[in-house]
Amino acid sequence: MGNQPLVDGEPVEPIEPVEIGPELGLDTAERNEFGEIDGDLTSSVQAEAFLNGGKTGTALVHWAGGMGAKNNQGVGDIALVAPAYDGAEPAGPGPAQAWVTTGSGTAKVTRSYTGVPTGANGDFYYITAKAAARIDTHEERHIGSTRGIHDARILPLEQRIGLYLGPDKPFKHGTSKADAIDRLQRHVDWNKTIEQFKQEDTAANKPGGATDTADKTTPDFYHDYKAHVVAGTGYAHYIDTPPGPPP
């Protein structure tokens, strides 16, 4: 997600900042009748289950105009089926009941990435086998970061929903059906949780975010060693891991 080759520890290309806020679509996202965020939330920033799609293939590196060395999804992307609620008025002296209707209340996060081919990437970039493998490692770290945020935010959300999924698992609170539904909706805390996931995933995995910053300090991170000749062909950018090409 937005990684660039380095020269002497500095990015070759400028990192465009990605702000966290309404422009990510949270304020304009579709909502169901209960006001819960619904549908596919996507981001243009290239960065009930978490699906690790792994490496889906290779393509010309994006520094050379291709789609390689990139995550296949935007940061914060998540596919939602918002929870819908139903309930029952109090029966006798007992409280009212509410539940999440079966088939609703799912949040699916998928992450995969496209690697780069070893060797020439266009006319200007040459990527060694070690650098191509290290680029894969970098993208896998983005996936791992998103997975951790998913498990911290989305898994507990799913668990809260699962406790009260369907009329056989009622949430028994309130003096009326409407009151019970309102209390259950606040207990599930759907909108806030989805917003937290998107914002945290964006902060961690946008270009220049926490994952990029941490990974670029590791001693085996790939660098741009600039002009170098390979088998008689000159390339303006030779991408390798330290110590780089021989003199």
Stockholm file with secondary structure:
# STOCKHOLM 1.0

chainA/1-247         MGNQPLVDGEPVEPIEPVEIGPELGLDTAERNEFGEIDGDLTSSVQAEAFLNGGKTGTALVHWAGGMGAKNNQGVGDIALVAPAYDGAEPAGPGPAQAWVTTGSGTAKVTRSYTGVPTGANGDFYYITAKAAARIDTHEERHIGSTRGIHDARILPLEQRIGLYLGPDKPFKHGTSKADAIDRLQRHVDWNKTIEQFKQEDTAANKPGGATDTADKTTPDFYHDYKAHVVAGTGYAHYIDTPPGPPP
#=GR chainA/1-247 SS CCCCCEETTEESSCCCCCCCSGGGSTTTSCBCTTSCBCEEECCSSBCCCEEEEEEEEECSBGGGTSSBSEESSBTTCEEEECCCEEEECCCTTSCCEEEECTTCCEEEEEEEEEECCSEEETTTEEECHHHHHHHHHHHHHHHHHHHHHHHHHHHHHHHHHHTTBSTTSCEECSSSHHHHHHHHHHHHTHHHHHHHHHHHHHHHHSTTSHHHHHHTTSTTCCEECCSEEETTEEESEEEECTTCSCC
#=GC SS_cons         CCCCCEETTEESSCCCCCCCSGGGSTTTSCBCTTSCBCEEECCSSBCCCEEEEEEEEECSBGGGTSSBSEESSBTTCEEEECCCEEEECCCTTSCCEEEECTTCCEEEEEEEEEECCSEEETTTEEECHHHHHHHHHHHHHHHHHHHHHHHHHHHHHHHHHHTTBSTTSCEECSSSHHHHHHHHHHHHTHHHHHHHHHHHHHHHHSTTSHHHHHHTTSTTCCEECCSEEETTEEESEEEECTTCSCC
//
